[in-house]
């Protein structure tokens, strides 16, 4: 009985130690202040584009500044505050125009080199 109690105590300590370690391994979420440190954000397009006609927040339609990357596959946004979905009106090389919508989950900061 004493050995069983000792074994259970050791197992309990091991579980507690593993939980503490797994909490330390969680990725750190950025604060609003840290998010604003990034000047540019980007998202990818499904196909290369020729131009961007407009970029705005989907909810309140506040306009954003942005441009296409040289290869036309990414939209680089200036002044994005990570506050929600955005929409962009994109003109493709074949002449078609499309309104593209992206959530904040797929809009990434551009890390300066």
For each residue, the residues with C-beta under 8 A, 3 or more apart:
1: 4 5
2: 5 6
3: 6 7
4: 1 7 8
5: 1 2 8 9
6: 2 3 9 10
7: 3 4 10 11
8: 4 5 11 12
9: 5 6 12 13
10: 6 7 13 14
11: 7 8 14 15
12: 8 9 15 16
13: 9 10 16 17
14: 10 11 17 18
15: 11 12 18 19
16: 12 13 19 20
17: 13 14 20 21
18: 14 15 21 22
19: 15 16 22 23
20: 16 17 23 24
21: 17 18 24 25
22: 18 19 25 26
23: 19 20 26
24: 20 21
25: 21 22
26: 22 23
27:
28:
29:
30: 34 35
31: 34 35
32: 35 36 81 82
33: 36 37
34: 30 31 37
35: 30 31 32 38 81 82 109
36: 32 33 81
37: 33 34
38: 35 41 109 110 111
39: 78 110 112
40: 76 77 78 109 110
41: 38 76 77 80 82 107 108 109 110
42: 69 74 75 76 77 107 108 109 110
43: 74 75 77 86 102 106 107 108
44: 73 74 106
45: 48 49 72 73 74 75 90 100
46: 100
47: 73 92
48: 45 71 72 73 92 93
49: 45 52 68 72 73 75 90 91 92 93
50: 72 91 92 93
51: 68 90 91
52: 49 55 66 67 68 75 88 89 90 91
53: 89 90 91 97
54: 63 88 89
55: 52 63 64 65 66 75 77 86 87 88 89
56: 61 62 63 64 86 87 88
57: 60 61 62 64 83 84 85 86 87
58: 61 84 85 86 87 101
59: 84 85
60: 57
61: 56 57 58
62: 56 57
63: 54 55 56
64: 55 56 57 77 78 79 80 86
65: 55 77 78 79
66: 52 55 75 76 77 78 88
67: 52 75 76
68: 49 51 52 72 74 75 76
69: 42 72 73 74 75 76
70:
71: 48 74
72: 45 48 49 50 68 69 93
73: 44 45 47 48 49 69
74: 42 43 44 45 68 69 71
75: 42 43 45 49 52 55 66 67 68 69 88 90
76: 40 41 42 66 67 68 69 110
77: 40 41 42 43 55 64 65 66 80 86 107
78: 39 40 64 65 66
79: 64 65
80: 41 64 77 86 107
81: 32 35 36
82: 32 35 41 104 107
83: 57 104
84: 57 58 59 103 104
85: 57 58 59 101 102 103 104
86: 43 55 56 57 58 64 77 80 101 102 107
87: 55 56 57 58 99 100 101 102
88: 52 54 55 56 66 75 99 100 102
89: 52 53 54 55 97 98 99 100
90: 45 49 51 52 53 75 97 98 99 100
91: 49 50 51 52 53 95 96 97
92: 47 48 49 50 95 96 97 98
93: 48 49 50 72
94:
95: 91 92
96: 91 92
97: 53 89 90 91 92
98: 89 90 92
99: 87 88 89 90
100: 45 46 87 88 89 90
101: 58 85 86 87
102: 43 85 86 87 88 106 107
103: 84 85 106 107
104: 82 83 84 85 107
105:
106: 43 44 102 103
107: 41 42 43 77 80 82 86 102 103 104
108: 41 42 43
109: 35 38 40 41 42
110: 38 39 40 41 42 76
111: 38
112: 39
113:
